[in-house]
Amino acid sequence: MDVYAQEFDLTTSLTIDYNLEVERDGILQLVLNLYVGSSDESQVLKTDFYNITERVLSYYTDNTDYTHLFSIANELTQEAERIREVATTMEDSVTAVSDLFGALVDPTA
């Protein structure tokens, strides 16, 4: 190491907040918000879910591990079904409330 260099340890906290979003073009993206220290400002990183899938396929294809591919596909299917169930419940709830209040409103008034 150079005599003019000085070594030190740097410690900071890092918070990662993640979400899934569908862009206007219908592309599913993984969105990561990275917060350094106690800052309220985040660095936003986005990647298309397709790219994640491609990397998973490439990795497990190269390692000829089809059992993990089946496991991942199964988990994704289960999570998709869970998301559909919640969306259906929300939709049914909104419809029921609008039907309830629609029935209470006198259309002749």
DOMI-300333 format. One line per 3 residues: number of its first residue (from 1); their letters; for each residue x, y, z of C-alpha. Coordinates in steps of 0.001 Angstrom, whole numbers. Example, Ala and Ser with C-alpha at 12.3 -4.5 7.8 and 13.67 -1.06 7.14 Angstrom:
1> AS> 12300/-4500/7800 ~ 13670/-1060/7140
This chain:
1> MDV> 0/0/0 ~ 1208/3499/-804 ~ 2668/5458/2129
4> YAQ> 309/8345/1315 ~ -2807/6187/1451 ~ -4796/5656/4577
7> EFD> -7081/2746/5257 ~ -10343/3078/7193 ~ -13618/1248/7723
10> LTT> -16857/2847/6575 ~ -20074/1640/8124 ~ -23514/2765/7007
13> SLT> -27026/1397/6942 ~ -28762/459/3740 ~ -32513/-57/3402
16> IDY> -34045/-1759/398 ~ -37730/-1392/-404 ~ -39005/-3475/-3309
19> NLE> -42181/-3667/-5308 ~ -43617/-5044/-8536 ~ -45071/-2624/-11052
22> VER> -46632/-2966/-14473 ~ -45483/-201/-16786 ~ -47792/1460/-19315
25> DGI> -46590/-943/-21989 ~ -47736/-3872/-19837 ~ -44210/-4880/-18806
28> LQL> -43853/-6296/-15290 ~ -40889/-4773/-13463 ~ -39126/-5361/-10173
31> VLN> -38543/-1945/-8586 ~ -35936/-1491/-5852 ~ -35661/1685/-3788
34> LYV> -32267/1907/-2065 ~ -31973/4222/938 ~ -28505/4983/2295
37> GSS> -28256/5932/5963 ~ -31220/7885/7275 ~ -31886/9640/3972
40> DES> -35462/9946/2760 ~ -34184/10086/-826 ~ -33820/6781/-2623
43> QVL> -31962/5488/-5628 ~ -34511/3678/-7805 ~ -33471/577/-9730
46> KTD> -35858/-1112/-12152 ~ -35512/-4330/-14091 ~ -37990/-6153/-16271
49> FYN> -39215/-9364/-14682 ~ -38515/-11001/-18029 ~ -34803/-10326/-17482
52> ITE> -34933/-12006/-14081 ~ -36652/-15005/-15619 ~ -34033/-15176/-18370
55> RVL> -31207/-15202/-15812 ~ -32911/-17927/-13778 ~ -33442/-20019/-16904
58> SYY> -29865/-19504/-18012 ~ -28427/-20383/-14611 ~ -30439/-23558/-14072
61> TDN> -30123/-24638/-17711 ~ -26336/-24332/-17492 ~ -26418/-26373/-14276
64> TDY> -28914/-28860/-15778 ~ -31062/-28527/-12678 ~ -34614/-28842/-13944
67> THL> -35988/-29687/-10470 ~ -35312/-26130/-9285 ~ -37007/-24785/-12398
70> FSI> -40108/-26828/-11570 ~ -39985/-25582/-7962 ~ -39661/-21951/-9025
73> ANE> -42472/-22315/-11581 ~ -44684/-23907/-8926 ~ -44039/-21083/-6437
76> LTQ> -44723/-18420/-9063 ~ -47991/-20150/-9990 ~ -49086/-20294/-6340
79> EAE> -48252/-16630/-5792 ~ -50086/-15635/-8990 ~ -53173/-17474/-7753
82> RIR> -52947/-15760/-4356 ~ -52744/-12343/-6040 ~ -55774/-13212/-8226
85> EVA> -57783/-14271/-5150 ~ -57085/-10984/-3364 ~ -57923/-8970/-6501
88> TTM> -61174/-10912/-6929 ~ -62124/-10309/-3290 ~ -61422/-6597/-3690
91> EDS> -63421/-6445/-6920 ~ -66350/-8307/-5345 ~ -66253/-5956/-2350
94> VTA> -66334/-2847/-4549 ~ -69178/-4317/-6600 ~ -71143/-5255/-3466
97> VSD> -70761/-1766/-1987 ~ -71794/-59/-5206 ~ -74776/-2421/-5498
100> LFG> -75740/-1676/-1890 ~ -75553/2088/-2279 ~ -77080/1941/-5746
103> ALV> -80103/130/-4279 ~ -80497/2779/-1569 ~ -80539/5655/-4058
106> DPT> -84005/6461/-5360 ~ -83684/6763/-9146 ~ -86876/8908/-9339
109> A> -85522/11611/-7021
